[in-house]
């Protein structure tokens, strides 16, 4: 396991210990150094293989980078047509008397969006972007704003009825519909409890409980605010409709419209990131905003600002792609799998659980953790007498916990990029990830608990 422990330990040290000369606290440099060490620990010494690993990582993270890139321009267009102002004024009108109430309301709104989309990254790009000014206006740092948005998105994505993590666990275990329903009902309870804990954590940990200044609270009533800004909300409504159609009814409208062009782009490495359903919907919504005269008149400024604001985030993501590619090329995933296979029966639960979390943590993907580890860990749990619904809870919650942890939390990377673009300042994604660690650990506790009850 040294090939796993050394690179991860080095990465955290370089990022957290800012007193290290020149490189301390420099996230891109830390990721590159950790990637190189990962490859060396994996006995990959050929620079050509290093380049291939980086390209593979870029290909895997292409949709994340595309979403950040397009999301930056989408955010600029929404600011110009007044969507952001309408949403911010609405939240300030409803919850402006309490900063903590505002934070809780924002998290609930994003959770509902993540639940409806069934996709935490879609919720981050569409709904999270809209609440950045409202949260930043309360004095929250960029990292805390990104963490708050990511928290709501990731909890929303596990919340039934469209929970990908739960559905994947039950599918891997081939459970009957009655057990699937039981698992969904249990997830409502666990996700609900963690949601309450998350709101308390963010409300008391991220802001001081004080009302907004009177000049920031709109005089208009909420309904009046919506009526005045309704035209600017139309592109947002279109985005929500298209995403729900794709998530619930499996209707990828953009793919249907583009036909063979979509298939051609989807076959090109790295470029295929732009064929992600959420990315294409945001591209369409951004183009539609050009029917507004304000956007046409300010097109140059929109493009310049969007490009300028997203560059720092893309730099970090490109370096993170090297780290992810290095993990895949260096064989660290195989090390985790082999370590688990060699465990004795009396520790397989703990070992398998840790392996699931580690896989989610290293790949930034709850899906990968379930497909790679839970595919054989889940049946082992059933063989040891764990019920089907409880085994599914183990897989979904541990994988989600790993996905929420640093260093490869893609949702936080996206949120940090969007917050950075919106506020026009650097946002450290690793620091934002650390803010989510207590909630990630609570998800892990739930997962381990269901092994024994």
N, C-alpha and C positions, 0 to 999 in steps of 0.2 A: 504493500500500500504506500510505500515511500514515494512512488511516482505520482501518486495523487496528493499526498499530504504536503510534500515539499513545494510544488508550484502554487497550491492554494494558500499555504502559509506565507510564501514569499509575496504573493499578490496583495494579500491583506496588509502585510507589513509595509510594503512600498506605498500603499495608498493611505494608510492610517498614520504612519510615522512621518510627519511632514518635515521633521528636522533633518532627514537624510539629505545631504547636499545635492542640489540640482534636480533630483528625480523624486524626492519625497512629496507625496500628495499629487503627483502628476499622473492622472488616470490613464491617458493613452500610453505613456511610456511604461507604466507599471504593467499594463496588459500585454504590451509587446515583449517585455522582459520575461513575464510569467509564461507567455506562449513559447518562447525560445527554450526556457528551462523545462517546460512540459515536454517538448520534443526531445530534448537531450535525455531527460529521465526515461523517456520511452524508447531510447536508443535509435532515434531518427536523426542522423547526422548530415544527410545530403541536403544542401540548400535548395535543390530543385524540388525535393519532397516538401520542404518548408513552404515554397511558393505554391505548390499544389494544395497544401493544407490551408493556406490563406484563401486561395480561390474557392475551395470547398466551403470554408467558413463564410465567405462573402455570399456564396450561393445560398447557403442555409439561412443567412440573416437578411437576404435581399428584400424580403417582404417587410421586415422591420425598418430597414433603411428607406425603402420606398414609401412606407407609411409616414415616417418622420418627414421626409422630403415633401411629399404631396400635402401632408397635414399642415406644414408651415404656410404654404401658399393658400390653402383652404382657410386657415385661421385669419390670414390677412384680409381675404375677401369678406369673411364674416364680420370682421371689425369695420370694414368700410361701409357695408350695407346696414350696419346697426344691430346685427343679431346679438353680438356680445353685450352691447349696451342694454338691450331689451331684457336679456336673461339676468344680467347683473342687477338691473333695477328691480326686476321681479323678486329676486331673492332678497335684496335689501329691504324691499317693501314688506315682505312676509316675515323676515327673520332679523331685521336690522337692530332690534333692541337687545340682542344677545349674540355675542361672537360665538359662544359655544353652541347655541341653537343653530346658527348659520352653518357651522361645520357639520353638525349632525344632519341637517337638512340636505346639504350638498352630498354627503356620503350616501344617504338614503336614495337621493335622486339618481346617483351614478349606479348604485346597486340595482335599482329598478331597470336602468338602461342596460346594464350588463346581463341581467336576468332575461330581458326581452330579446337582446341580441344573441345571447348564448356565447358571446365572444368578448373577453375582457379588453382586447386591443381595439376592437371596434368602438366599444363604449368610451375608451380613453380618447380616441381621435374625435369622436362626434360630440359626446356630452362633456367629457372632462375639459376639453378645450374651452367650452363656454363659461366655465366657472372659475377659470384662472384669475381674472381680475377681481372677482368677488372675494376669493380667498387671500390674494395678495394685498387687497385693500385693508385687510385686518392686521397687516404687519407680519404675516407669515413669510418665512424665507422661501426661496424657490424650491429648495429640497423638501420642505414640509408640504408645500403646495403639491408637488409631484407625488409625494408619498400618500397624501390624502386622496388624490384622484386615483392612484393605482390601487389603494386599499379598497375603495368602493368598487372599482372595476373587477378586481380579482375575486372579491367576495360575491359579486353579482354573477360571475361566470360559473361559480359552483352552486349557486342557488337554483333549485328546481323551479319550473319544470323542464328547462332546456339545458340543464347542467351537463356539459360535455364530459366532465370527469366522472360523474356518477354513471352516465350512460355507457361510457367506455368500460368501466369496471364490471358492470353487469353483463356487458357483451362478451368480455374476455372470459368470464366465468360461465357464460351460457345459461343464465338464470331464467326461470319461467317468469311470466308477466306478473304474477302475484308477488313474487319476491322482489321484482323490480319496483313495483308500487310501494312495497314496504321500505325499500331502500330510499326511495324518493321522500317518503314521509319522514324517515329518520333524518335525512339531510335538511329538510325544512327546519327541524328542531335544532340540529347542531349549527347550521349556518345562521339561524336566527340568533342563537346565543352568542356566537362569535361576532355577529353584527353589532349587537348591543355592547359587547366588550370593546369592539373596535371604535364605536362612536364615543364611548367614555374615554378611551385611550387618546384619541385624537383631540377631543374637546378639552380635556384637562392637560394634555401634554403639549399641544401645538399652539394654543392661543390663551390669552387672558380673558376672563369673562367680563367684557365691558361693551356697552352699546357703541354702535358706529356713531361718528360725529353727525350731528343733525343735518349738516349740509350734504351728506352722502345719502341720506334716506329720502327717496322720492316722495313728493306730496301726492301724486296720483295713486289711486287704488290699483291693486294687482290686475283686475280685469281691464281697466283703462290702459295700463301699460302694455298689455298684450294686444289690445285693439290698435294702439298707436304704432306698435312695431310689427304688426302681423306680416306686412309685405316682406320685411327682412327675415322673417322666420320660415318663409316658403322653401328656400333651398334646404334648410335643416329638416323640415318635414319630409321633403323628398328623400333625403338621405335615410331618415329613420324608416320610412316605408320600404325602401329598396333593401335595407339591411334585414328588416323583419321578414320580408318576402324570401330572402335568401336563406335566413336561419331557420324559419319555421316551415316554409312551403318548398324549400329547396329550389327556388326560382332565381337563377343568376341572370338577371335581365341584361347586364352589360355583356356577358358572354354570348347571350343569344343575339344581341345586336351586332357584335363585332364578328361573330362567326369564325371563318378561317383565319382572320387577322389575330384573333385571340389565341388560337391554337399555335400559330407561328411564333408569337411573342412568348407564349408559355413554354416553348421548347428551347429558348435561348437562356443559357446560364446567367445568373445575376439579374439580367433584364426581366426575367420572368417574375421578379418581385412586384412589378407594376401590374401584373395580371391578378394579384390578390383581390378578392371581391370587394373588400373594404376600400382598398386603394383606388380601384377603378370607380367606385361610387363617389369617392371624394373628388376625383378628377372631374367626373361629370358635373358634380355640384359646383365645383370651382368655375368650370366653363359656363355653367348656366347663370352664375352671378354677373356675367358680363352683359346681361340684358339690362342691368342697372346702370344708369348713366354715371353714377359716382365711381363705379368700378372701372368703367371704360376711361373716364377722365384721369383716373389715378393708376392706370395699368402699370406704368413704368415703376412707380413707387411700390406698388404691391409686389411686383416681381423682384425688385432689388431688395426690399426688406425681407421677403420670404426667404430668398437665397442667403442673404447675409446672416439671418438669425439661425438658420438650420445647420450651417457649416460646422460649428463646434460640436454639435451632437453627432453629426455624421462622422466626424473625426474619431470620436470615442467608439462609435458603433463599428467602424472599419477595423479598429484595433481589437475590439471585442470579438470580431469575426475571426481574427487570427488566433485568438485564444481558444475559441470554440473549435476551430479547425484543427488546432494543435492537440486538443484533447481527443478528438476522433482519430487523428493520425498516430498519436503516441500510444494508443492502446489502453488508456486509463479506464475506459468503459469496460473493456474486457477484464481488467484487473478487479473491478468492483464485482462483476458477475462471477468470476472464478472464486473470489473470496467468499461470496455468499454460498456457492455450490459446495464449498469445502466445510461449511459449518455443520456442527452436530445438531441433532434434532432439538436438543434442549435450549439452543440459542438461535434457532432458525427464525423465530418470530422477530426477535430484536435485530438480528443481523439483516434479515430481509427487509424489515422496516427502515433501517438505517440506509440500506442499499437503495431503496426506493426514493428516499429523501435526497440522497447524494446524487442520484441520476437526474432528478428534477433540478437540483441545485447546479449541476455542472452543465446541463444542456439547456436550462431555462425553459424547459417544456414539460408540463404535466403529462402530455400525451406520450412523449418518449419514455418517461419514467414508467408509465403503465405498460406500454407496449414491450419494452425491453426487460424490465424486472418483474412487473406484476403478472406477466403472462405465465411465468412458472411459479412465482411466489404465491399468487392467488390460489391455484389448485392445491398447493401444499397446505395452505390454511384450511381449506375445506377438508383435506385428508386428516388434519389434526383435530377436526371436530368443530371448527368455527363455522357458524351458520352462514348461508349464502349472503344474506343482507349485511351481516356484520363484516364479512370478508370484503364485500364491495365498498363498504364505508372505509375500511382500512386503505384500500388501494386509492380511492378518490381523494381522501383527506391527506394522506402522506405525500402523494404526488403533487397535490396543490400546495402543500407546505414547502416542498422542495423548490417548486417553481417560484415561490414568493421570496426565497432566500437569495442573497448575493452568492456569486458574482454575475450570474447570467440572467437576471430577471428582465426579460425583454419588455414587459409591460411598463416597468419603471423607466427603462431606457426611452421608450416612446413618450411617456408622460414628461420626463425630464426634457426631452427635445421640444415638445409642444410648449411647456412652461418657459423654456429658454427663448423660444421664438416669440412667444406672446409678451414676455417681459423685457426681452432684449438684453438678457444678461446670462452668464454661465450658470448652469445648474449641475451639480455633481451627482450623477446617477447612483454611484456607490453609497454616498451618504444617505440618499433617499431610500435606498434598499435597506440600510441599517435601521432606519426608522420603522420598517415593516417587520423586522425580525421578531418582536414579541408576538405579533399576530400569527406569523408563520409558525412559531413554536406552539401556539395554542392549537392550530390545525394539526400539528404533528402529535400533540398530546391526545387529541380526539381520536386520531388514527390508531395510535398504540392502545388506547383504552378499549377500542372495539375488538382487539385481539383477545381480550380476557373477560369480557362481559357476555 
